[in-house]
Amino acid sequence: MKGDGGFLCLSRCVGRSVFIGDDIQVKIYGLCGPEGVPLDGISVRLAIKAPRGVLILRDENKDKEKP
C-alpha cells in the first residue's frame, strides 16, 4: 500500500507492509497513541523518516476536540 501525498489511513494498514517513498518498507503491527489510546480510524501524517525503518508519526487531529 502507498500513502497519498504523505497521508495514510493506518487503521487500514494493520498487519500489512507499507511502502514509504520508493525504498522504505515497514509493517504496521498495531496503533496506539499516548497512554495506549488506540488510533484506529485516525489519519496520521508521516512527518519524519528516521533510520532503520523507524517512523515518527504526527497526529493531525491531536489539536481537534473529539465529539
N, CA, C and O atoms as a printed pandas DataFrame, in Angstrom:
     atom_number atom_name residue_name chain_id  residue_number  x_coord  y_coord  z_coord
0              1         N          MET        A               1    0.846   -1.185    0.000
1              2        CA          MET        A               1    0.000    0.000    0.000
2              3         C          MET        A               1    0.882    1.236    0.000
3              4         O          MET        A               1    1.983    1.225    0.551
4              5         N          LYS        A               2    0.400    2.283   -0.610
5              6        CA          LYS        A               2    1.144    3.541   -0.624
6              7         C          LYS        A               2    0.271    4.645   -0.077
7              8         O          LYS        A               2   -0.951    4.623   -0.226
8              9         N          GLY        A               3    0.909    5.610    0.556
9             10        CA          GLY        A               3    0.180    6.774    1.027
10            11         C          GLY        A               3   -0.067    7.731   -0.126
11            12         O          GLY        A               3    0.580    7.646   -1.170
12            13         N          ASP        A               4   -0.996    8.628    0.071
13            14        CA          ASP        A               4   -1.316    9.612   -0.956
14            15         C          ASP        A               4   -0.881   10.980   -0.453
15            16         O          ASP        A               4   -1.494   11.534    0.460
16            17         N          GLY        A               5    0.168   11.522   -1.043
17            18        CA          GLY        A               5    0.650   12.843   -0.639
18            19         C          GLY        A               5    1.168   12.877    0.783
19            20         O          GLY        A               5    1.097   13.915    1.441
20            21         N          GLY        A               6    1.688   11.763    1.269
21            22        CA          GLY        A               6    2.241   11.719    2.614
22            23         C          GLY        A               6    1.224   11.329    3.674
23            24         O          GLY        A               6    1.567   11.232    4.852
24            25         N          PHE        A               7   -0.024   11.103    3.273
25            26        CA          PHE        A               7   -1.048   10.728    4.240
26            27         C          PHE        A               7   -1.445    9.276    4.033
27            28         O          PHE        A               7   -1.462    8.784    2.905
28            29         N          LEU        A               8   -1.755    8.613    5.096
29            30        CA          LEU        A               8   -2.050    7.195    5.052
30            31         C          LEU        A               8   -3.031    6.904    6.173
31            32         O          LEU        A               8   -2.802    7.305    7.314
32            33         N          CYS        A               9   -4.116    6.214    5.866
33            34        CA          CYS        A               9   -5.033    5.803    6.932
34            35         C          CYS        A               9   -4.490    4.509    7.516
35            36         O          CYS        A               9   -4.687    3.433    6.952
36            37         N          LEU        A              10   -3.808    4.618    8.645
37            38        CA          LEU        A              10   -3.073    3.479    9.171
38            39         C          LEU        A              10   -3.976    2.373    9.682
39            40         O          LEU        A              10   -3.549    1.221    9.755
40            41         N          SER        A              11   -5.221    2.692   10.040
41            42        CA          SER        A              11   -6.088    1.638   10.547
42            43         C          SER        A              11   -6.361    0.585    9.474
43            44         O          SER        A              11   -6.671   -0.562    9.798
44            45         N          ARG        A              12   -6.249    0.964    8.204
45            46        CA          ARG        A              12   -6.439    0.008    7.123
46            47         C          ARG        A              12   -5.161   -0.756    6.812
47            48         O          ARG        A              12   -5.178   -1.670    5.988
48            49         N          CYS        A              13   -4.056   -0.400    7.454
49            50        CA          CYS        A              13   -2.765   -0.994    7.130
50            51         C          CYS        A              13   -2.268   -1.961    8.195
51            52         O          CYS        A              13   -1.188   -2.532    8.043
52            53         N          VAL        A              14   -3.022   -2.157    9.264
53            54        CA          VAL        A              14   -2.558   -3.039   10.325
54            55         C          VAL        A              14   -2.384   -4.446    9.762
55            56         O          VAL        A              14   -3.274   -4.986    9.105
56            57         N          GLY        A              15   -1.224   -5.023   10.034
57            58        CA          GLY        A              15   -0.924   -6.356    9.540
58            59         C          GLY        A              15   -0.395   -6.384    8.119
59            60         O          GLY        A              15   -0.137   -7.462    7.583
60            61         N          ARG        A              16   -0.227   -5.224    7.495
61            62        CA          ARG        A              16    0.254   -5.169    6.114
62            63         C          ARG        A              16    1.590   -4.445    6.046
63            64         O          ARG        A              16    1.960   -3.681    6.937
64            65         N          SER        A              17    2.291   -4.712    4.963
65            66        CA          SER        A              17    3.512   -3.965    4.700
66            67         C          SER        A              17    3.155   -2.702    3.934
67            68         O          SER        A              17    2.306   -2.713    3.043
68            69         N          VAL        A              18    3.815   -1.623    4.297
69            70        CA          VAL        A              18    3.532   -0.320    3.705
70            71         C          VAL        A              18    4.838    0.253    3.166
71            72         O          VAL        A              18    5.864    0.224    3.845
72            73         N          PHE        A              19    4.794    0.769    1.952
73            74        CA          PHE        A              19    5.963    1.422    1.374
74            75         C          PHE        A              19    5.874    2.923    1.621
75            76         O          PHE        A              19    4.847    3.553    1.369
76            77         N          ILE        A              20    6.977    3.479    2.121
77            78        CA          ILE        A              20    7.074    4.920    2.318
78            79         C          ILE        A              20    8.116    5.406    1.320
79            80         O          ILE        A              20    9.276    5.001    1.394
80            81         N          GLY        A              21    7.731    6.247    0.414
81            82        CA          GLY        A              21    8.658    6.654   -0.637
82            83         C          GLY        A              21    8.912    5.481   -1.568
83            84         O          GLY        A              21    8.020    4.665   -1.799
84            85         N          ASP        A              22   10.115    5.391   -2.101
85            86        CA          ASP        A              22   10.422    4.349   -3.077
86            87         C          ASP        A              22   11.088    3.126   -2.470
87            88         O          ASP        A              22   11.003    2.035   -3.034
88            89         N          ASP        A              23   11.748    3.288   -1.334
89            90        CA          ASP        A              23   12.582    2.178   -0.877
90            91         C          ASP        A              23   12.475    1.851    0.605
91            92         O          ASP        A              23   13.234    1.020    1.103
92            93         N          ILE        A              24   11.564    2.473    1.309
93            94        CA          ILE        A              24   11.408    2.173    2.732
94            95         C          ILE        A              24   10.124    1.380    2.913
95            96         O          ILE        A              24    9.051    1.828    2.508
96            97         N          GLN        A              25   10.231    0.205    3.519
97            98        CA          GLN        A              25    9.068   -0.631    3.742
98            99         C          GLN        A              25    8.957   -0.931    5.224
99           100         O          GLN        A              25    9.930   -1.332    5.862
100          101         N          VAL        A              26    7.764   -0.735    5.768
101          102        CA          VAL        A              26    7.534   -1.048    7.175
102          103         C          VAL        A              26    6.283   -1.893    7.271
103          104         O          VAL        A              26    5.441   -1.885    6.372
104          105         N          LYS        A              27    6.166   -2.628    8.375
105          106        CA          LYS        A              27    4.948   -3.385    8.621
106          107         C          LYS        A              27    4.266   -2.797    9.839
107          108         O          LYS        A              27    4.885   -2.607   10.886
108          109         N          ILE        A              28    2.977   -2.509    9.688
109          110        CA          ILE        A              28    2.204   -1.915   10.771
110          111         C          ILE        A              28    1.604   -3.056   11.595
111          112         O          ILE        A              28    0.787   -3.827   11.091
112          113         N          TYR        A              29    2.012   -3.162   12.864
113          114        CA          TYR        A              29    1.509   -4.232   13.717
114          115         C          TYR        A              29    0.326   -3.801   14.556
115          116         O          TYR        A              29   -0.556   -4.608   14.846
116          117         N          GLY        A              30    0.297   -2.557   14.944
117          118        CA          GLY        A              30   -0.798   -2.058   15.763
118          119         C          GLY        A              30   -0.618   -0.568   15.974
119          120         O          GLY        A              30    0.458   -0.017   15.743
120          121         N          LEU        A              31   -1.675    0.067   16.411
121          122        CA          LEU        A              31   -1.640    1.516   16.560
122          123         C          LEU        A              31   -2.050    1.896   17.972
123          124         O          LEU        A              31   -3.051    1.403   18.492
124          125         N          CYS        A              32   -1.275    2.771   18.585
125          126        CA          CYS        A              32   -1.713    3.337   19.846
126          127         C          CYS        A              32   -1.033    4.683   20.024
127          128         O          CYS        A              32    0.062    4.926   19.515
128          129         N          GLY        A              33   -1.701    5.535   20.748
129          130        CA          GLY        A              33   -1.189    6.872   20.981
130          131         C          GLY        A              33   -0.719    7.006   22.416
131          132         O          GLY        A              33   -0.387    6.013   23.063
132          133         N          PRO        A              34   -0.689    8.236   22.916
133          134        CA          PRO        A              34   -0.264    8.462   24.296
134          135         C          PRO        A              34   -1.126    7.667   25.276
135          136         O          PRO        A              34   -2.349    7.611   25.144
136          137         N          GLU        A              35   -0.477    7.061   26.248
137          138        CA          GLU        A              35   -1.152    6.282   27.292
138          139         C          GLU        A              35   -1.959    5.128   26.705
139          140         O          GLU        A              35   -2.948    4.700   27.300
140          141         N          GLY        A              36   -1.543    4.619   25.534
141          142        CA          GLY        A              36   -2.172    3.437   24.981
142          143         C          GLY        A              36   -3.525    3.652   24.335
143          144         O          GLY        A              36   -4.240    2.688   24.058
144          145         N          VAL        A              37   -3.892    4.916   24.087
145          146        CA          VAL        A              37   -5.179    5.194   23.459
146          147         C          VAL        A              37   -5.116    4.755   21.993
147          148         O          VAL        A              37   -4.224    5.193   21.266
148          149         N          PRO        A              38   -6.039    3.903   21.545
149          150        CA          PRO        A              38   -5.999    3.443   20.156
150          151         C          PRO        A              38   -6.200    4.590   19.171
151          152         O          PRO        A              38   -6.923    5.547   19.448
152          153         N          LEU        A              39   -5.549    4.475   18.019
153          154        CA          LEU        A              39   -5.659    5.493   16.988
154          155         C          LEU        A              39   -6.453    4.989   15.784
155          156         O          LEU        A              39   -6.367    5.564   14.700
156          157         N          ASP        A              40   -7.219    3.924   15.969
157          158        CA          ASP        A              40   -7.956    3.353   14.853
158          159         C          ASP        A              40   -8.839    4.399   14.198
159          160         O          ASP        A              40   -9.549    5.141   14.877
160          161         N          GLY        A              41   -8.790    4.452   12.874
161          162        CA          GLY        A              41   -9.645    5.346   12.125
162          163         C          GLY        A              41   -9.119    6.756   11.988
163          164         O          GLY        A              41   -9.740    7.583   11.320
164          165         N          ILE        A              42   -7.983    7.051   12.607
165          166        CA          ILE        A              42   -7.425    8.397   12.502
166          167         C          ILE        A              42   -6.326    8.392   11.436
167          168         O          ILE        A              42   -5.470    7.507   11.431
168          169         N          SER        A              43   -6.348    9.353   10.555
169          170        CA          SER        A              43   -5.259    9.501    9.588
170          171         C          SER        A              43   -4.116   10.251   10.260
171          172         O          SER        A              43   -4.329   11.278   10.905
172          173         N          VAL        A              44   -2.918    9.736   10.107
173          174        CA          VAL        A              44   -1.755   10.427   10.658
174          175         C          VAL        A              44   -0.823   10.795    9.523
175          176         O          VAL        A              44   -0.783   10.121    8.494
176          177         N          ARG        A              45   -0.086   11.850    9.713
177          178        CA          ARG        A              45    0.852   12.310    8.695
178          179         C          ARG        A              45    2.226   11.720    9.003
179          180         O          ARG        A              45    2.672   11.713   10.151
180          181         N          LEU        A              46    2.887   11.226    7.960
181          182        CA          LEU        A              46    4.242   10.725    8.136
182          183         C          LEU        A              46    5.170   11.937    8.155
183          184         O          LEU        A              46    5.506   12.493    7.109
184          185         N          ALA        A              47    5.575   12.332    9.347
185          186        CA          ALA        A              47    6.279   13.597    9.497
186          187         C          ALA        A              47    7.777   13.462    9.267
187          188         O          ALA        A              47    8.386   14.312    8.617
188          189         N          ILE        A              48    8.369   12.408    9.791
189          190        CA          ILE        A              48    9.821   12.264    9.749
190          191         C          ILE        A              48   10.170   10.829    9.384
191          192         O          ILE        A              48    9.594    9.890    9.932
192          193         N          LYS        A              49   11.103   10.657    8.470
193          194        CA          LYS        A              49   11.642    9.334    8.181
194          195         C          LYS        A              49   12.940    9.187    8.972
195          196         O          LYS        A              49   13.910    9.903    8.722
196          197         N          ALA        A              50   12.954    8.275    9.905
197          198        CA          ALA        A              50   14.121    8.067   10.741
198          199         C          ALA        A              50   14.878    6.825   10.241
199          200         O          ALA        A              50   14.320    6.032    9.483
200          201         N          PRO        A              51   16.134    6.651   10.655
201          202        CA          PRO        A              51   16.919    5.499   10.212
202          203         C          PRO        A              51   16.335    4.175   10.680
203          204         O          PRO        A              51   15.539    4.132   11.618
204          205         N          ARG        A              52   16.732    3.114   10.028
205          206        CA          ARG        A              52   16.399    1.738   10.396
206          207         C          ARG        A              52   14.897    1.471   10.355
207          208         O          ARG        A              52   14.386    0.683   11.151
208          209         N          GLY        A              53   14.201    2.110    9.451
209          210        CA          GLY        A              53   12.785    1.796    9.273
210          211         C          GLY        A              53   11.876    2.334   10.358
211          212         O          GLY        A              53   10.696    1.986   10.396
212          213         N          VAL        A              54   12.395    3.178   11.247
213          214        CA          VAL        A              54   11.576    3.729   12.317
214          215         C          VAL        A              54   10.870    4.977   11.801
215          216         O          VAL        A              54   11.501    5.848   11.202
216          217         N          LEU        A              55    9.581    5.062   12.029
217          218        CA          LEU        A              55    8.830    6.236   11.608
218          219         C          LEU        A              55    8.356    7.010   12.818
219          220         O          LEU        A              55    7.906    6.423   13.802
220          221         N          ILE        A              56    8.456    8.319   12.746
221          222        CA          ILE        A              56    7.890    9.185   13.773
222          223         C          ILE        A              56    6.630    9.786   13.172
223          224         O          ILE        A              56    6.686   10.454   12.140
224          225         N          LEU        A              57    5.509    9.552   13.808
225          226        CA          LEU        A              57    4.218    9.961   13.264
226          227         C          LEU        A              57    3.671   11.139   14.044
227          228         O          LEU        A              57    3.832   11.223   15.262
228          229         N          ARG        A              58    3.023   12.049   13.331
229          230        CA          ARG        A              58    2.371   13.177   13.988
230          231         C          ARG        A              58    0.882   13.054   13.743
231          232         O          ARG        A              58    0.444   12.888   12.604
232          233         N          ASP        A              59    0.105   13.135   14.808
233          234        CA          ASP        A              59   -1.347   13.020   14.709
234          235         C          ASP        A              59   -1.914   14.358   14.245
235          236         O          ASP        A              59   -1.808   15.368   14.940
236          237         N          GLU        A              60   -2.515   14.348   13.062
237          238        CA          GLU        A              60   -3.062   15.587   12.508
238          239         C          GLU        A              60   -4.309   16.051   13.262
239          240         O          GLU        A              60   -4.708   17.209   13.135
240          241         N          ASN        A              61   -4.926   15.166   14.044
241          242        CA          ASN        A              61   -6.168   15.505   14.728
242          243         C          ASN        A              61   -5.967   15.816   16.207
243          244         O          ASN        A              61   -6.940   16.008   16.936
244          245         N          LYS        A              62   -4.715   15.867   16.656
245          246        CA          LYS        A              62   -4.498   15.987   18.096
246          247         C          LYS        A              62   -4.978   17.316   18.663
247          248         O          LYS        A              62   -5.292   17.403   19.850
248          249         N          ASP        A              63   -5.040   18.353   17.830
249          250        CA          ASP        A              63   -5.495   19.653   18.325
250          251         C          ASP        A              63   -7.005   19.843   18.197
251          252         O          ASP        A              63   -7.557   20.834   18.674
252          253         N          LYS        A              64   -7.664   18.883   17.549
253          254        CA          LYS        A              64   -9.115   18.994   17.382
254          255         C          LYS        A              64   -9.819   18.311   18.550
255          256         O          LYS        A              64   -9.343   17.304   19.073
256          257         N          GLU        A              65  -10.943   18.862   18.946
257          258        CA          GLU        A              65  -11.705   18.251   20.026
258          259         C          GLU        A              65  -12.493   17.069   19.484
259          260         O          GLU        A              65  -13.013   17.103   18.369
260          261         N          LYS        A              66  -12.568   16.025   20.297
261          262        CA          LYS        A              66  -13.353   14.862   19.897
262          263         C          LYS        A              66  -14.803   15.081   20.312
263          264         O          LYS        A              66  -15.071   15.670   21.359
264          265         N          PRO        A              67  -15.734   14.607   19.493
265          266        CA          PRO        A              67  -17.158   14.786   19.828
266          267         C          PRO        A              67  -17.558   14.000   21.062
267          268         O          PRO        A              67  -18.717   14.044   21.474
